């Protein structure tokens, strides 16, 4: 007995699905062996597709978020670049004049330069970690907004199943929810504001691990 369509309501694609859906549900030759719910889903007409990447790149809030992220990354990396430039100049100056120094003074200055190199390397790693941490946090915020809009749009268009568009070989344009999600998201939110986030507090063991690198 075929189950009613309502029993097949499955919304599979909010942005972070762990296992991508492969070919269009299964080969027809294998359909007879599927359990009743899976068979009903395979026969359902309400299958739609959606591209999270396109929503992020085409929506107003997605573009503004990306622009803000690029600005913060450039500013943070610029500070590191200034420190590296100054350190390079000091190393060159030391190389030129080290022969004029006493042995003990030369060793002290060399050690100080090495310590600055280590500190700069750690600073660079921390800046990159903060950039990535901020990007992930902002992406999660936007994912929540996109997910809410996607559920609404999918319901309005009678989609029983929503697949990631990249995992589908082909679909008719009328089954692609991306443009509708972009429009609905633009109506809901058109700005996002954030700064470069601090990393979570490291445990004593994590701090020791970083110090040993």
C-alpha positions as CSV (number, residue, x, y, z in Angstrom):
1,X,0.0,0.0,0.0
2,X,1.4,3.4,-0.9
3,X,1.8,5.8,2.0
4,X,0.3,9.3,1.7
5,X,2.7,12.0,0.5
6,X,2.5,13.7,3.9
7,X,4.4,10.9,5.5
8,X,7.4,11.6,3.2
9,X,8.1,15.1,4.4
10,X,11.9,15.2,4.8
11,X,13.8,18.5,4.6
12,X,17.3,17.2,4.1
13,X,19.4,20.2,3.1
14,X,20.2,23.0,5.5
15,X,23.7,24.2,4.9
16,X,25.8,21.7,6.9
17,X,24.5,18.2,5.9
18,X,27.3,15.8,6.8
19,X,26.6,13.2,4.0
20,X,25.9,14.6,0.5
21,X,23.0,13.1,-1.3
22,X,24.3,11.3,-4.4
23,X,22.4,10.3,-7.5
24,X,18.6,10.9,-7.7
25,X,17.6,8.7,-4.7
26,X,18.4,5.3,-6.2
27,X,18.2,3.3,-9.4
28,X,14.7,2.2,-10.4
29,X,15.9,-1.4,-10.5
30,X,16.5,-1.2,-6.8
31,X,13.4,0.7,-5.9
32,X,11.3,-2.5,-5.3
33,X,13.6,-3.5,-2.5
34,X,13.3,-0.3,-0.6
35,X,11.1,0.1,2.5
36,X,7.7,1.7,2.0
37,X,8.7,5.2,3.2
38,X,11.8,5.3,1.0
39,X,9.8,4.1,-2.0
40,X,7.1,6.7,-1.4
41,X,9.9,9.4,-1.2
42,X,11.4,8.2,-4.4
43,X,8.0,8.5,-6.1
44,X,7.2,12.0,-4.7
45,X,6.9,14.9,-7.0
46,X,7.9,17.5,-4.4
47,X,11.7,17.2,-4.8
48,X,13.5,20.5,-4.9
49,X,17.1,21.6,-5.0
50,X,19.0,24.5,-3.3
51,X,22.5,26.0,-3.4
52,X,23.7,27.4,-0.1
53,X,26.9,28.8,-1.8
54,X,24.7,30.8,-4.3
55,X,22.6,32.2,-1.5
56,X,25.7,33.4,0.3
57,X,27.2,35.0,-2.8
58,X,23.9,36.5,-4.2
59,X,22.1,37.7,-1.1
60,X,22.6,41.2,0.3
61,X,23.6,40.0,3.8
62,X,25.9,37.4,2.3
63,X,27.8,39.9,0.2
64,X,28.0,42.4,3.1
65,X,29.3,39.6,5.4
66,X,31.9,38.6,2.9
67,X,33.1,42.2,2.4
68,X,33.3,42.8,6.2
69,X,35.2,39.6,6.7
70,X,37.7,40.5,4.0
71,X,38.2,44.0,5.6
72,X,38.9,42.5,9.0
73,X,41.3,39.9,7.6
74,X,43.2,42.6,5.7
75,X,43.5,44.8,8.8
76,X,44.6,41.9,11.0
77,X,47.2,40.6,8.6
78,X,48.4,44.2,8.0
79,X,49.4,44.5,11.6
80,X,51.4,41.3,11.3
81,X,53.0,42.5,8.1
82,X,54.2,45.7,9.8
83,X,55.8,43.6,12.6
84,X,57.5,41.3,10.1
85,X,58.8,44.3,8.1
86,X,60.4,45.9,11.2
87,X,61.9,42.6,12.3
88,X,63.4,42.0,8.9
89,X,65.0,45.5,9.0
90,X,66.4,44.8,12.4
91,X,67.9,41.5,11.3
92,X,69.5,43.1,8.3
93,X,71.0,45.8,10.5
94,X,72.3,43.2,12.9
95,X,73.9,41.3,10.1
96,X,75.7,44.4,8.8
97,X,77.1,45.5,12.2
98,X,77.4,42.3,14.2
99,X,81.2,42.1,13.5
100,X,81.7,45.4,15.4
101,X,80.0,44.0,18.5
102,X,81.6,42.2,21.4
103,X,80.9,38.5,21.5
104,X,78.6,38.7,24.5
105,X,76.6,41.6,23.1
106,X,76.4,39.9,19.7
107,X,75.0,36.7,21.3
108,X,72.5,38.8,23.3
109,X,71.2,40.6,20.2
110,X,71.0,37.4,18.2
111,X,69.0,35.7,20.9
112,X,66.7,38.7,21.1
113,X,66.1,38.6,17.4
114,X,65.3,34.8,17.6
115,X,62.8,35.4,20.3
116,X,61.1,38.1,18.2
117,X,60.9,35.6,15.3
118,X,59.3,33.0,17.5
119,X,56.8,35.6,18.9
120,X,56.0,36.8,15.4
121,X,55.3,33.3,14.2
122,X,52.9,32.7,17.1
123,X,51.2,36.0,16.4
124,X,50.7,35.1,12.7
125,X,49.2,31.8,13.7
126,X,46.9,33.4,16.2
127,X,45.7,36.0,13.7
128,X,44.9,33.4,11.1
129,X,43.1,31.3,13.8
130,X,41.0,34.4,14.8
131,X,40.1,35.0,11.2
132,X,39.0,31.4,10.7
133,X,37.1,31.4,14.0
134,X,35.3,34.6,13.1
135,X,34.5,33.3,9.6
136,X,33.0,30.1,11.1
137,X,31.0,32.0,13.7
138,X,29.5,34.4,11.1
139,X,28.8,31.5,8.7
140,X,26.8,29.8,11.5
141,X,24.8,32.9,12.1
142,X,24.0,33.2,8.4
143,X,23.2,29.5,8.2
144,X,20.6,29.9,10.8
145,X,18.9,32.7,8.9
146,X,19.2,30.8,5.6
147,X,17.8,27.6,7.2
148,X,14.7,29.4,8.6
149,X,14.0,31.0,5.2
150,X,14.6,27.7,3.3
151,X,12.1,25.9,5.4
152,X,9.5,28.6,4.8
153,X,10.1,28.7,1.0
154,X,10.1,24.9,0.8
155,X,6.7,24.7,2.5
156,X,5.3,27.4,0.3
157,X,6.4,25.5,-2.8
158,X,5.2,22.1,-1.6
159,X,8.7,20.6,-1.5
160,X,8.8,17.3,0.4
161,X,12.5,16.9,-0.1
162,X,15.2,19.5,-0.6
163,X,18.5,18.3,-2.0
164,X,21.8,20.1,-2.2
165,X,22.0,21.2,-5.9
166,X,25.6,20.3,-6.3
167,X,24.7,16.6,-5.5
168,X,22.1,16.4,-8.3
169,X,23.1,15.8,-11.9
170,X,20.2,17.8,-13.3
171,X,16.9,19.4,-12.2
172,X,14.3,21.6,-13.8
173,X,14.6,25.3,-13.1
174,X,11.2,25.5,-11.4
175,X,12.4,23.0,-8.8
176,X,15.4,25.2,-7.8
177,X,14.6,27.2,-4.6
178,X,17.8,29.2,-4.6
179,X,16.4,32.4,-6.2
180,X,13.3,32.3,-4.0
181,X,15.5,31.9,-0.8
182,X,17.7,34.8,-1.9
183,X,14.7,37.0,-2.4
184,X,13.1,36.0,0.9
185,X,16.4,36.4,2.8
186,X,16.8,39.9,1.3
187,X,13.4,40.8,2.6
188,X,14.2,39.5,6.1
189,X,17.7,40.8,6.6
190,X,20.0,43.1,4.7
191,X,22.9,43.8,7.0
192,X,25.3,42.1,9.4
193,X,27.8,43.7,11.8
194,X,30.7,41.9,13.5
195,X,34.3,42.4,14.5
196,X,37.2,40.0,14.7
197,X,36.5,37.6,17.5
198,X,38.8,36.6,20.2
199,X,39.6,32.9,20.4
200,X,38.1,30.8,23.2
201,X,40.2,30.6,26.3
202,X,42.7,27.8,25.9
203,X,43.2,25.2,28.5
204,X,46.5,24.9,30.4
205,X,47.4,21.8,28.2
206,X,46.5,23.6,25.0
207,X,48.7,26.6,26.0
208,X,51.6,24.2,26.8
209,X,51.1,22.5,23.4
210,X,51.2,25.9,21.6
211,X,54.3,27.0,23.6
212,X,56.1,23.8,22.5
213,X,55.5,24.3,18.8
